[in-house]
Every structure is written in C-alpha cells, then in structure tokens.
C-alpha cells in the first residue's frame, strides 16, 4: 500500500520503501503527546509550590508564555514531524542541511 504524495513537492518525496509505524488513532496520539509534554511534576508540584510561596501573580506571565510561545512551538514541531515523517533533526535537516542544528538543539533542550 503506497501513500498519496501528489500534494507534496517532488524534493520532499523520497521513495525509500521504508514502512514507518503510525498511531492507530488520533486519540492515542493526543494522549501520548500530552503525557510526554506534561509530567506529574508539573501537574502536582508546580501549583503546590506557587500557592505555598505566594506566587500567584507569576501564573499570569507563565500562562501567557505557555499560550503564545509554547503552543506555537509545539504545533511547529508536530507539523514538521507529520510533513517530513521524521524526528526533529531529520525534519529540519530536510528543509536545509544547515538547520540540523536547530533540530539537535530541540532534542538536547528536552533533556535539560
């Protein structure tokens, strides 16, 4: 079974014959993405520490940064991964070989 790639530019279509695993449903993908993005430390510890230390005003800039910086970057990575069918390093590298460093930095940043 081949995938229709007629909507993609020819430079992006590579016929490698490699079968990649795919998610069985959108719901399972969303649960996995949320699970990897939001750990239990963020869900339980962060609100506790904020309320304990009187830092409720910190929540406003935190939520603004989450909405206006975090969500667009998340959507960018998800869109690139879907378009290029690969990880960060491979997706940025397919756009331009010099951009592999951005993909490498995002992978490295997740471990910090």
TORDREN-283609 format. One line per 2 residues: number of its first residue (from 0); their letters; for each residue x, y, z of N, C-alpha, C, O, CB. Coordinates in pm, whole numbers. Glycine has a CB too. Layout:
// residues N
NUM	a	X Y Z X Y Z X Y Z X Y Z X Y Z ~ ...
***
This chain:
// residues 112
0	xx	85 -117 0 0 0 0 90 124 0 175 139 87 -97 -1 122 ~ 70 211 -96 151 333 -103 66 452 -63 -56 452 -77 208 353 -245
2	xx	133 550 -13 68 672 33 65 774 -80 161 784 -157 140 731 158 ~ -44 848 -92 -55 950 -195 32 1070 -157 6 1137 -57 -202 993 -216
4	xx	133 1097 -237 224 1208 -210 217 1313 -321 310 1391 -338 367 1158 -195 ~ 106 1314 -395 97 1407 -507 89 1552 -462 122 1643 -539 -24 1373 -592
6	xx	45 1576 -339 33 1713 -289 165 1769 -238 175 1888 -209 -70 1719 -178 ~ 269 1685 -226 398 1728 -175 492 1765 -289 481 1707 -398 461 1619 -89
8	xx	583 1859 -268 684 1889 -369 771 1767 -393 794 1687 -303 771 2009 -326 ~ 820 1753 -516 899 1635 -551 1026 1624 -468 1074 1513 -444 935 1640 -697
10	xx	1082 1738 -423 1203 1732 -343 1179 1670 -206 1272 1621 -142 1261 1872 -326 ~ 1053 1672 -159 1022 1618 -27 987 1470 -33 989 1403 70 908 1696 34
12	xx	955 1418 -150 909 1281 -162 1031 1192 -185 1101 1204 -285 806 1266 -277 ~ 1054 1103 -91 1163 1008 -105 1104 868 -106 1030 831 -15 1269 1025 9
14	xx	1136 792 -206 1088 655 -215 1194 563 -155 1280 512 -227 1058 616 -363 ~ 1186 542 -25 1285 457 41 1233 317 63 1311 226 93 1326 518 174
16	xx	1103 297 48 1045 166 72 1038 131 220 1007 17 255 1124 62 0 ~ 1065 225 305 1067 203 449 925 216 503 856 314 474 1162 304 521
18	xx	882 118 580 750 123 642 763 180 782 824 117 868 685 -18 646 ~ 706 296 807 712 359 939 587 322 1016 479 307 959 727 512 927
20	xx	603 308 1146 487 280 1231 404 406 1245 457 517 1245 531 228 1368 ~ 274 389 1256 182 502 1269 91 479 1389 74 366 1434 99 523 1138
22	xx	33 588 1439 -60 579 1550 -189 515 1500 -230 536 1386 -87 720 1611 ~ -252 437 1587 -376 370 1549 -494 465 1546 -588 447 1467 -405 255 1644
24	xx	-490 566 1632 -600 663 1633 -546 799 1676 -437 809 1733 -714 617 1728 ~ -621 902 1647 -583 1037 1685 -584 1051 1837 -500 1120 1894 -677 1140 1621
26	xx	-679 986 1901 -690 995 2046 -566 939 2116 -518 997 2213 -814 922 2094 ~ -516 826 2067 -395 769 2129 -275 859 2109 -189 868 2197 -367 629 2072
28	xx	-267 926 1993 -158 1020 1969 -167 1139 2065 -66 1181 2121 -160 1070 1824 ~ -287 1192 2084 -305 1307 2173 -269 1270 2317 -204 1348 2386 -451 1359 2167
30	xx	-309 1153 2361 -275 1109 2496 -124 1093 2513 -69 1130 2617 -346 977 2530 ~ -57 1039 2412 88 1022 2420 159 1158 2419 256 1177 2491 138 936 2304
32	xx	111 1251 2337 172 1384 2331 154 1459 2463 248 1521 2513 111 1466 2215 ~ 35 1454 2518 10 1521 2646 91 1455 2757 146 1523 2843 -141 1518 2681
34	xx	100 1323 2755 176 1252 2856 324 1284 2851 390 1290 2955 157 1105 2840 ~ 377 1304 2731 519 1337 2722 546 1484 2751 655 1519 2797 573 1301 2584
36	xx	450 1570 2725 470 1713 2746 443 1755 2890 507 1847 2941 380 1791 2652 ~ 350 1691 2954 311 1729 3090 340 1613 3183 268 1513 3183 159 1770 3097
38	xx	444 1626 3261 477 1522 3359 399 1543 3487 337 1648 3506 627 1522 3389 ~ 401 1445 3574 330 1457 3700 389 1566 3789 319 1623 3872 331 1325 3774
40	xx	518 1595 3771 579 1702 3848 516 1836 3817 496 1918 3907 728 1708 3821 ~ 483 1860 3691 419 1985 3653 275 1990 3701 226 2096 3741 423 2004 3502
42	xx	208 1879 3698 66 1878 3735 48 1895 3886 -41 1970 3928 0 1747 3690 ~ 129 1828 3969 109 1830 4113 200 1927 4186 154 1999 4275 129 1693 4168
44	xx	327 1931 4152 424 2007 4231 419 2157 4202 425 2237 4296 562 1955 4204 ~ 408 2195 4077 413 2337 4042 300 2418 4108 330 2519 4171 406 2353 3892
46	xx	173 2379 4096 68 2459 4164 85 2462 4316 54 2563 4381 -69 2402 4131 ~ 134 2352 4373 157 2349 4517 263 2450 4558 245 2526 4653 198 2207 4562
48	xx	375 2452 4486 483 2545 4520 443 2690 4498 482 2777 4575 607 2513 4437 ~ 366 2716 4394 321 2854 4368 230 2901 4480 246 3013 4530 248 2864 4232
50	xx	136 2818 4520 43 2862 4626 115 2871 4761 82 2957 4843 -76 2765 4636 ~ 211 2783 4785 285 2784 4912 370 2909 4926 381 2964 5035 373 2660 4922
52	xx	431 2955 4818 523 3069 4823 459 3201 4785 529 3301 4768 640 3043 4733 ~ 327 3205 4771 258 3329 4741 287 3385 4602 289 3507 4583 294 3432 4844
54	xx	310 3299 4509 348 3344 4374 235 3338 4274 259 3314 4156 460 3262 4324 ~ 114 3358 4317 0 3354 4224 14 3456 4111 -28 3425 3999 -129 3380 4300
56	xx	73 3576 4132 91 3668 4019 185 3611 3910 181 3656 3796 145 3801 4069 ~ 268 3515 3947 356 3451 3849 277 3371 3746 323 3350 3634 457 3362 3918
58	xx	158 3326 3784 79 3242 3694 37 3317 3567 23 3255 3462 -44 3190 3765 ~ 16 3447 3575 -27 3523 3457 80 3522 3349 50 3482 3237 -62 3668 3495
60	xx	206 3563 3376 307 3555 3271 339 3410 3230 372 3384 3115 434 3624 3316 ~ 328 3317 3325 352 3176 3293 250 3128 3189 287 3065 3090 344 3088 3420
62	xx	123 3157 3212 20 3114 3118 31 3187 2985 7 3127 2880 -118 3136 3177 ~ 68 3316 2988 87 3389 2863 202 3330 2780 189 3314 2658 115 3537 2892
64	xx	313 3298 2845 425 3235 2773 386 3098 2721 425 3059 2611 549 3224 2865 ~ 310 3024 2799 265 2892 2756 178 2903 2631 194 2824 2538 187 2823 2869
66	xx	88 2999 2629 -4 3013 2516 65 3072 2393 45 3022 2282 -122 3101 2556 ~ 145 3177 2412 200 3248 2297 337 3200 2251 381 3235 2141 207 3393 2329
68	xx	407 3122 2333 537 3069 2292 534 2916 2285 573 2857 2184 648 3116 2390 ~ 488 2853 2391 491 2708 2398 402 2639 2297 445 2545 2231 453 2664 2534
70	xx	279 2683 2284 186 2619 2191 230 2635 2045 226 2536 1971 48 2678 2209 ~ 271 2754 1999 318 2763 1860 439 2675 1830 449 2617 1721 351 2905 1827
72	xx	532 2665 1925 649 2579 1902 606 2432 1899 657 2355 1817 756 2602 2013 ~ 514 2393 1985 464 2256 1984 396 2225 1851 420 2119 1792 366 2234 2100
74	xx	313 2316 1804 244 2295 1676 342 2292 1559 323 2216 1465 140 2403 1653 ~ 447 2374 1565 550 2372 1462 619 2236 1456 636 2179 1348 654 2482 1487
76	xx	658 2183 1570 725 2054 1573 633 1941 1529 675 1850 1457 779 2025 1713 ~ 508 1945 1570 414 1842 1528 389 1847 1377 385 1744 1310 281 1856 1602
78	xx	374 1969 1324 351 1984 1180 471 1940 1098 455 1874 996 318 2128 1147 ~ 590 1977 1142 711 1935 1070 729 1784 1077 766 1721 977 834 2006 1126
80	xx	704 1726 1192 714 1581 1205 616 1508 1117 648 1403 1060 694 1541 1347 ~ 495 1562 1105 395 1499 1019 431 1516 873 414 1422 794 257 1558 1046
82	xx	480 1633 835 513 1659 695 633 1576 648 631 1519 539 541 1807 674 ~ 737 1570 731 860 1503 690 870 1360 739 966 1290 706 978 1581 739
84	xx	772 1314 818 769 1178 870 900 1141 937 957 1035 911 739 1080 758 ~ 948 1229 1024 1073 1203 1095 1080 1286 1221 989 1363 1253 1193 1232 1006
86	xx	1192 1270 1293 1214 1345 1415 1260 1487 1386 1264 1529 1270 1316 1275 1503 ~ 1294 1559 1492 1334 1700 1478 1457 1718 1390 1457 1802 1300 1360 1759 1615
88	xx	1560 1640 1416 1684 1657 1342 1663 1629 1193 1712 1701 1107 1794 1566 1398 ~ 1589 1522 1165 1564 1486 1026 1474 1587 956 1496 1621 840 1502 1347 1019
90	xx	1372 1635 1026 1278 1730 965 1347 1862 931 1332 1912 819 1159 1757 1059 ~ 1421 1919 1025 1492 2044 996 1602 2022 894 1629 2110 812 1550 2103 1125
92	xx	1665 1906 897 1770 1875 801 1719 1861 660 1791 1893 565 1840 1751 841 ~ 1598 1813 642 1540 1803 508 1504 1939 450 1503 1957 328 1417 1714 511
94	xx	1475 2034 537 1448 2169 487 1576 2232 435 1579 2289 326 1385 2258 598 ~ 1683 2221 514 1814 2271 475 1915 2202 567 1892 2190 687 1823 2429 486
96	xx	2026 2157 509 2124 2083 588 2179 2166 704 2215 2110 807 2239 2038 498 ~ 2185 2296 689 2236 2382 795 2140 2394 913 2181 2436 1021 2265 2520 741
98	xx	2016 2357 894 1917 2368 1001 1915 2247 1094 1837 2245 1190 1780 2387 942 ~ 1997 2148 1068 2003 2031 1156 2038 2071 1300 1997 2004 1394 2104 1929 1104
100	xx	2112 2178 1316 2149 2226 1449 2028 2268 1531 2027 2251 1653 2245 2342 1437 ~ 1927 2323 1465 1805 2361 1537 1735 2236 1589 1689 2232 1703 1709 2441 1445
102	xx	1728 2133 1505 1669 2007 1549 1747 1944 1661 1690 1892 1756 1659 1910 1433 ~ 1879 1948 1650 1965 1894 1755 1947 1971 1886 1945 1912 1994 2112 1896 1710
104	xx	1935 2103 1876 1916 2187 1995 1782 2156 2062 1773 2155 2185 1923 2337 1958 ~ 1677 2131 1983 1547 2100 2045 1549 1965 2114 1485 1947 2218 1437 2103 1940
106	xx	1622 1868 2057 1634 1738 2121 1718 1752 2249 1681 1697 2353 1698 1634 2025 ~ 1828 1824 2241 1915 1845 2357 1839 1922 2466 1854 1893 2585 2043 1921 2315
108	xx	1761 2021 2426 1685 2101 2522 1582 2022 2600 1549 2058 2713 1617 2213 2452 ~ 1531 1914 2542 1433 1833 2614 1495 1754 2729 1425 1710 2819 1364 1738 2519
110	xx	1628 1736 2725 1695 1662 2831 1740 1753 2946 1777 1705 3053 1814 1587 2775 ~ 1736 1883 2925 1781 1976 3029 1672 2004 3128 1692 2080 3222 1828 2106 2967
***
